[in-house]
Amino acid sequence: MKCRNCGHEIPDGKLYCEFCGVEVQIVPDYNPLEDMLTAQIKVSFDEDGNPKKDTDPRENSVQNTARRSTRALSPEEERKRRRQRAARKKAALRRKRRRLLTIMGILLFLILAIIYFLYANSYTGIVRKGNRALSAGDYQEALDLFDRAVTKNHEKPEAYTGLSQVYLGEDDPDAAEAVFLTALEDQRDNADLYEACIQFYMDTKQPEQIPLLLEDAGDTARKSLSDYIISRPKFSLDDEETFEDVQELTLTSEDGTTIYYTTDESDPTTSSEKYTDPIQIREGSTVITAIAVDERGIPSLPARRNYVVEFPIVDAPAVSPSTGQYEEARQIEIKVPEGYDAYYTMDESDPTTASAKYTGPIDMPEGTTIFKAILVNSEGRSSGITTRNYERVSQ
């Protein structure tokens, strides 16, 4: 086989000319002009094979063009034609690629537009716009957007947090707190919403409200938020019995918590007395109220105990001299034990703490005297009454 480009002989089995490098064309190029030329030649001759004399000049032109196209091309012309074909093919591919990229761009734009529309009208998108309005100080716009987000999803906490921030910005802390408390009335197991309210109390320096908040939470929420539930302090003494002497009360709590307590029946805070040593429970009624506070400042609910210490009371005071008739002047004395005060009367009435207080020996008056005395301890408990009947006769 000879090379159609340079004419050199190409050995069998070779797919290109070793001399000029042109590939062997096993299947000839299809040339539509050849089909046209064949058709025109057939038309130009009659059935006997003689040329037709009335051939249309336009047909002759086509025939001439076909004949010219069938002539052998030079190597340079062949290379030029191949380059032209390749260029046309590349241009067609570029146009196709551009059309494809344009279509893909339009589709991507539509997809992004749909995604943006859906996001802008989603809960997250509305909350984000609300936060932007809040940052810009447009409280009414923020309020409308957060209300819209709550309507879209009343269980998520972000919109409630946004609403509380709006009210805080308007200097209305009660309304800010009510945002959470109102929502939690119907969602006692919504741990996320409880945690948002806890964060609100921490941000507004109200940690003492956290145990009261969680006291009403559902079991599921309390379990999820157990880290915020601080155990009450434990008391070493039982308050169901009455003690007859001074007691020492020890308070204990979980590791990492500090105990604060009061003895005036008020609820303790971190400004109350800090527990360091056992508390002395003295005679009378003593109410101890204590809380435990962790390192975050979150307190427990208060624990309260009422302790009663009653010392045994003496039956009646010892009064001297004893009942009798006396001629000489004498002094009346009352023996007052430690922790007691003595009160007396000499008009036959029973003594009380409103009677005369005994401060030392009393001169026995002349005539007949009914002397009565009692002892009263520091808690106001009275002893029995001692009565003496004196008659002093003048000489």
C-alpha positions in Angstrom: 0.0 0.0 0.0 1.3 3.4 -0.9 1.1 6.5 1.3 -1.6 8.8 0.0 0.4 11.8 1.2 4.0 11.2 0.0 3.7 8.0 -2.2 6.1 5.9 -0.3 5.4 2.2 0.1 3.8 1.3 3.5 4.5 -2.3 4.7 1.5 -4.4 5.5 0.5 -4.1 9.1 1.8 -0.6 9.5 -0.8 2.1 10.5 1.3 5.1 9.5 3.9 6.1 6.9 7.4 5.8 8.3 8.6 8.5 5.9 6.1 11.3 6.5 4.2 10.1 9.6 0.7 10.3 8.1 -1.7 7.7 9.3 -3.0 5.0 7.0 -6.6 5.7 6.0 -8.2 2.3 5.9 -11.7 3.7 5.4 -11.8 6.5 2.8 -13.1 9.9 3.8 -16.7 10.3 2.9 -17.2 13.1 0.4 -20.8 14.1 -0.3 -19.7 15.8 -3.6 -18.8 12.5 -5.0 -22.4 11.3 -4.5 -23.6 14.5 -6.2 -21.2 14.0 -9.1 -22.4 10.5 -9.6 -26.0 11.6 -9.6 -25.3 14.4 -12.1 -23.4 12.1 -14.4 -26.3 9.8 -14.5 -28.7 12.7 -15.3 -26.3 13.9 -18.1 -26.5 10.8 -20.1 -29.6 9.2 -21.8 -30.6 5.6 -21.6 -28.4 4.8 -24.6 -25.3 6.3 -22.9 -25.2 9.4 -25.1 -24.7 12.8 -23.5 -27.8 15.0 -23.0 -27.6 18.2 -24.9 -30.0 20.2 -22.8 -28.1 19.8 -19.5 -28.8 22.7 -17.1 -25.7 25.0 -16.8 -26.1 24.9 -13.0 -25.8 21.1 -13.1 -22.6 21.5 -15.1 -21.3 23.9 -12.4 -22.0 21.3 -9.8 -20.3 18.6 -11.9 -17.3 20.8 -12.4 -17.1 21.5 -8.6 -17.3 17.8 -7.9 -14.6 17.0 -10.4 -12.4 19.6 -8.9 -13.0 18.2 -5.4 -11.9 14.7 -6.5 -8.6 15.8 -7.7 -5.6 14.7 -5.5 -4.7 17.2 -2.7 -1.2 18.1 -2.0 0.2 17.2 1.4 0.1 20.8 2.5 -3.6 21.1 1.5 -4.4 17.9 3.2 -2.8 19.1 6.5 -4.6 22.4 6.2 -7.9 20.6 5.7 -7.2 18.4 8.7 -6.4 21.5 10.8 -9.6 23.1 9.6 -11.7 20.1 10.5 -10.0 19.9 13.9 -10.6 23.6 14.5 -14.2 23.3 13.6 -14.6 20.3 15.9 -12.9 22.2 18.8 -15.1 25.2 18.2 -18.2 23.0 18.2 -17.0 21.4 21.5 -16.4 24.9 23.0 -19.9 26.0 22.0 -21.4 22.8 23.4 -19.4 23.3 26.6 -20.5 26.9 26.9 -24.1 25.9 26.5 -23.7 23.2 29.1 -22.0 25.5 31.6 -24.7 28.1 31.0 -27.4 25.6 31.7 -25.6 24.3 34.8 -25.1 27.9 36.0 -28.8 28.7 35.6 -29.7 25.4 37.4 -27.2 26.2 40.2 -28.6 29.7 40.6 -32.2 28.4 40.8 -31.2 25.8 43.4 -29.3 28.4 45.5 -32.3 30.7 45.2 -34.7 28.0 46.4 -32.3 27.1 49.2 -32.0 30.7 50.3 -35.7 31.2 50.2 -36.3 28.1 52.3 -33.6 29.1 54.8 -34.8 32.7 55.1 -38.2 31.4 56.0 -37.0 28.6 58.2 -36.9 28.8 62.0 -33.1 29.2 62.0 -33.2 31.9 59.3 -35.9 33.9 61.1 -34.0 33.7 64.4 -30.9 34.9 62.7 -32.7 37.9 61.2 -34.1 38.6 64.6 -30.7 38.6 66.2 -29.4 41.0 63.5 -32.4 43.3 64.2 -31.7 43.0 68.0 -28.0 43.9 67.4 -29.1 46.9 65.4 -31.4 48.1 68.2 -34.5 47.6 66.1 -36.5 46.0 69.0 -39.9 46.0 67.3 -38.6 44.2 64.2 -36.7 41.7 66.4 -39.8 41.2 68.5 -41.9 40.4 65.4 -39.3 38.0 64.0 -38.8 36.1 67.3 -42.6 35.8 67.7 -42.8 34.5 64.2 -40.1 31.9 65.0 -41.9 30.8 68.1 -45.0 30.2 66.0 -43.0 28.2 63.6 -41.4 26.0 66.4 -42.5 26.6 70.0 -40.1 24.0 71.4 -36.7 25.4 70.4 -35.2 27.8 72.9 -33.4 30.3 70.6 -36.4 32.4 69.9 -37.4 32.6 73.6 -33.8 33.8 74.4 -34.1 36.4 71.7 -37.4 37.6 73.1 -36.0 37.9 76.6 -33.1 39.9 75.2 -35.5 42.3 73.5 -37.3 42.9 76.8 -34.0 43.3 78.7 -33.0 45.9 76.0 -36.2 47.7 76.8 -35.4 47.5 80.5 -38.3 45.2 81.4 -36.7 42.2 83.3 -40.0 40.9 84.5 -41.3 40.5 81.0 -38.0 38.9 80.0 -38.4 36.3 82.8 -42.0 35.7 81.9 -41.1 34.7 78.4 -39.5 31.5 79.7 -41.9 30.9 82.6 -45.0 31.1 80.4 -43.5 28.8 77.8 -42.5 26.2 80.5 -46.0 26.0 81.9 -46.8 23.6 79.1 -43.3 22.2 78.5 -42.1 20.8 81.8 -40.0 18.1 80.1 -38.3 20.5 77.6 -34.7 20.4 79.0 -33.4 22.7 76.3 -35.9 25.4 77.2 -35.1 25.0 81.0 -31.4 25.3 80.2 -32.1 28.5 78.3 -33.9 29.9 81.3 -31.1 28.8 83.6 -28.7 30.7 81.4 -31.0 33.7 81.6 -30.8 33.6 85.4 -27.0 33.3 85.3 -26.7 36.2 82.9 -28.9 38.4 85.0 -27.2 37.4 88.3 -30.2 35.5 89.7 -28.7 32.0 90.5 -31.0 31.7 93.5 -33.9 31.3 91.2 -32.5 28.2 89.5 -33.5 25.7 92.3 -37.0 27.1 92.4 -37.2 26.8 88.6 -36.1 23.1 88.5 -38.3 22.2 91.5 -41.3 22.3 89.1 -39.6 20.6 86.2 -40.6 17.2 84.9 -38.6 14.1 85.6 -37.1 14.0 82.1 -35.9 17.6 82.3 -34.6 17.1 85.9 -32.6 14.1 84.8 -31.1 15.9 81.9 -30.2 18.9 84.0 -29.0 17.1 87.1 -25.8 19.0 87.0 -27.7 22.1 88.0 -29.5 20.5 90.9 -27.5 21.0 94.1 -28.3 18.7 97.1 -29.5 20.3 100.3 -27.1 20.3 103.4 -27.5 17.5 105.9 -28.1 18.1 109.6 -26.5 15.9 112.3 -29.4 16.4 114.8 -33.0 15.3 114.5 -35.4 18.1 115.3 -38.2 15.8 116.4 -37.0 15.5 120.0 -36.7 18.1 122.7 -33.3 18.4 124.2 -32.6 19.1 127.9 -29.1 20.7 127.4 -27.1 22.6 124.9 -26.5 20.8 121.6 -23.8 21.0 118.8 -25.2 20.9 115.3 -23.0 19.8 112.4 -23.9 20.6 108.7 -22.4 18.6 105.8 -22.8 18.9 102.0 -21.4 17.4 98.8 -17.8 18.1 97.9 -17.2 21.4 96.2 -20.1 23.2 97.8 -20.2 25.8 100.5 -22.8 26.1 103.2 -24.5 29.3 104.3 -27.1 29.4 107.2 -29.4 31.7 109.2 -30.9 31.4 112.7 -33.7 34.0 112.3 -36.0 31.9 110.1 -35.1 33.8 106.9 -33.8 32.1 103.8 -30.0 32.2 103.5 -28.0 33.7 100.6 -24.3 33.9 99.9 -24.3 37.0 102.1 -25.5 35.0 105.2 -23.3 33.4 107.8 -20.9 30.9 106.2 -20.7 27.5 108.0 -17.3 26.7 109.3 -17.7 25.2 112.8 -20.5 23.3 114.6 -23.4 25.5 115.6 -24.4 25.8 119.3 -28.1 25.1 119.9 -28.9 26.8 123.2 -32.0 26.7 125.4 -35.2 27.6 123.7 -36.4 27.3 120.1 -33.8 27.7 117.4 -34.6 27.6 113.6 -31.6 26.8 111.4 -32.0 27.3 107.7 -29.1 26.3 105.4 -28.2 26.1 101.7 -25.3 24.6 99.8 -23.8 26.6 96.9 -21.5 25.3 94.2 -18.5 27.0 92.6 -20.8 28.5 89.9 -22.9 30.2 92.6 -25.9 27.9 92.0 -27.6 27.2 95.4 -29.6 24.3 96.6 -33.1 24.6 97.9 -33.1 25.7 101.6 -33.1 23.0 104.3 -34.8 24.0 107.6 -34.8 22.5 111.1 -36.4 23.8 114.3 -34.6 22.7 117.5 -36.0 23.0 121.0 -33.9 22.8 124.1 -35.6 23.0 127.5 -33.6 22.8 130.6 -35.3 21.1 133.6 -37.0 23.8 135.7 -36.6 23.8 139.5 -39.9 23.2 141.4 -39.8 26.4 143.4 -37.2 28.8 144.8 -35.7 28.3 148.3 -36.8 31.3 150.5 -35.5 32.0 154.0 -36.4 32.4 156.8 -39.3 30.0 156.9 -42.8 30.9 157.8 -43.2 32.1 161.4 -43.5 34.9 164.0 -40.5 37.1 164.5 -39.8 39.7 167.2 -36.5 41.0 165.9 -35.8 42.5 162.4 -35.0 39.9 159.8 -34.1 39.8 156.1 -35.9 37.7 153.5 -33.5 35.9 151.0 -34.2 34.0 147.8 -31.7 31.4 146.5 -31.4 32.1 142.7 -29.7 29.3 140.6 -27.5 30.3 137.7 -29.6 31.0 134.6 -32.6 32.2 136.6 -34.1 35.4 137.8 -36.4 35.7 140.9 -39.6 37.7 141.2 -41.7 38.3 144.3 -44.8 39.9 145.8 -45.8 40.8 149.3 -49.5 41.6 148.7 -50.7 37.9 148.5 -50.8 38.1 144.6 -49.0 35.5 142.6 -45.7 36.8 141.2 -44.9 37.1 137.4 -42.1 38.7 135.4 -44.0 42.0 135.9 -43.6 41.8 139.6 -40.6 43.1 141.6 -37.3 41.5 140.6 -35.2 40.1 143.4 -31.8 41.8 143.5 -30.8 41.1 147.1 -32.1 40.5 150.7 -35.3 42.3 151.6 -36.2 43.7 155.0 -39.1 41.9 156.6 -41.9 44.5 157.2 -43.7 44.8 160.5 -47.0 43.1 160.8 -48.3 40.2 158.8 -46.8 39.6 155.4 -47.6 37.0 152.7 -44.4 36.7 150.7 -44.5 34.8 147.4 -41.5 34.1 145.0 -40.9 32.4 141.7 -37.8 31.7 139.5 -37.8 32.4 135.7 -35.2 31.1 133.3 -33.8 32.8 130.2 -36.6 31.4 128.1 -39.3 32.8 130.3 -40.2 29.5 131.9 -41.4 29.9 135.5 -40.9 27.6 138.5 -43.5 26.9 141.1 -44.4 29.5 143.7 -42.9 29.5 147.2 -45.1 31.1 149.8 -44.0 32.3 153.2 -46.3 33.8 155.9 -44.4 36.2 158.2 -45.6 38.0 161.3 -43.3 40.4 162.9 -44.2 41.6 166.4 -42.7 44.9 167.5 -41.2 45.0 171.0 
